[in-house]
């Protein structure tokens, strides 16, 4: 994977091409606050999110399991500075897979590959980019994969040179 490319002038439609890979700089440690709040907001009652005693000897590892869509949101968010700073809209996500457990206290990192780039049929000033994101724990185990499509500004229409 390449090094992080976060930059204020980066992230326009023209900056992406299929096959480009990005390693995102930031990581995020999942705390009780996020796990409890999001799991309660969506009324997920799975005991694995709430019961330390029940999860102590779980085959999924010791400790409560983080709600999967929180994992997805964190990975998309970690990738966002490099992939969506020039976004006009988030168009969709799919191909979501959870490949390993995430526990409260784990730290997630994100990687991205550009899957597809195409001009918008509705807007001359934008293009659509599909990204494939991976979420990894600090020990390099992949725990999440998913695709996300973003409508990005075209530099040619949004940036005026001095």
N, C-alpha and C positions, 0 to 999 in steps of 0.2 A: 504494500500500500504506500502511497505517496505521503508526504508530510502535510500538515494542516495548511490550508490556503486562505484562512479567514482574512479578509481585506475589505475595506470600505468600498473599493471600486470593483469588487468581484461579485458574481452572483447573477449577472444578467444572462438571458437566454443564450447569447453568443458565447458565453464562457464554458458551456457544457457540450460534450460530444459523447456518443455511446462508447462505453469502455473506460471512460475516465474514472479513476478511483480516488477517494478522499478518506483520510484518517482525521477524524474530528478531534480537536485539541482537548476539550473539556470532558470530565467524567462527572457522574452524579451518584452519591451514596443514597440509597433508599432508606428513609427513616420511618419510624412508626407513624409520624404525622401524615405523610402522603398515603401510606398503605391504609391506615384507618379511615381517613377522610374519604378517599375515592371509593373504597370498598363499601362504606356506609352510604355514600351518595347514590351509588348504583344499586343499592339494596342486595349486594352479593352476600349470601348467608353461609357460604361454604366454610366449614369449621377450620379448614387449613389456614384461613386468613386471620382467625380470631383466638384459637385455643393453643397456647404454648404447651400445655400438658399433653394434649392429644398429638401434637407434632414432634414431641421430644424424641421419640423413637421411630419416626416416619421413614419409610424407604426413600423419600424425597430429600432427606437431609434434616439436620436438626434446626428447628425454628419454624416460625410461621412463613407461609408462602406469600409472596407479593402478588397482588391481583394482576393478571396478565395484561389487561389493557392499560394499567399504569406503566408496566414495563414498556409496552409499545409507545405510549405517549412520551416517556422519558427518552427513548432512543430517537424518535422523530424530533423531539425538542433539542437534543444534543446535536443532531445533524442540521438543525434549522438555520444556524448562523451562516453556515457555508452553502446551504441549498435553497434558502427561502427568504433571504434578506430583501430580495427584489421581487417578492411574490405579489401578485395581484389577487390570487385566490388559491386555496388548496382545493384541488378538484376531486381527489379521492385516494383511497388506499385499499390494498388487497393483498392476497397471498400471505396473509399473516400466519406465522408459525411460531410456536413457543417450543424450543428445542431442549430446554433444561430449566430447572427451577431457579427462581431468584428469591432470596430471603431478605428480610429486614436486616439492614447493615451491609448488604452487598453493594459494590460500586460497579456501575455500568459505564461502558464506553461505546462509541458508535463509529461505524465505518459505512461508506456509501460507494456504490458503483452506479454510473449513469447508464440506464437501460435504453432509453429512447428520447429523441428530441424531434419535435415537429412544429412547424408554424401553426398558430391558431387560425382556424377557419373564420372565426368571428371578429378577431381583432388584429389589425396590421401591426400594432405596437407591442405584441406579446407572442410568446411561444410556449408550448407545453413540454415539460421535461418529466420523464418518469425515472425515479430513483429506486434502487434496491438498497435497503438499509439492513445492517447487522448490528445486534447488540451483543457485546461481549462483557464478561466479568473480568475483574482484574487479573485472574489467572488464565485469561485468553479463551475460556470456554464460551462458545456461541450459545446464547440462550434465547435469541429472538431473530427472526427474519421477517421482512415485510416490504412491500412496494408502496410508493407514494407518488402521486402525480401533482405537479404544481404548475400554475400558469405564471410565467415569469415575464417581467418587462424586457423589451428589446432595448439594448443600449442605444441603438441607432435612432430610437424615437424618444427616449427619456433623458439622455445625457446631452447637454449642449457644451461644446468645447469653448474655452475662453477665446 
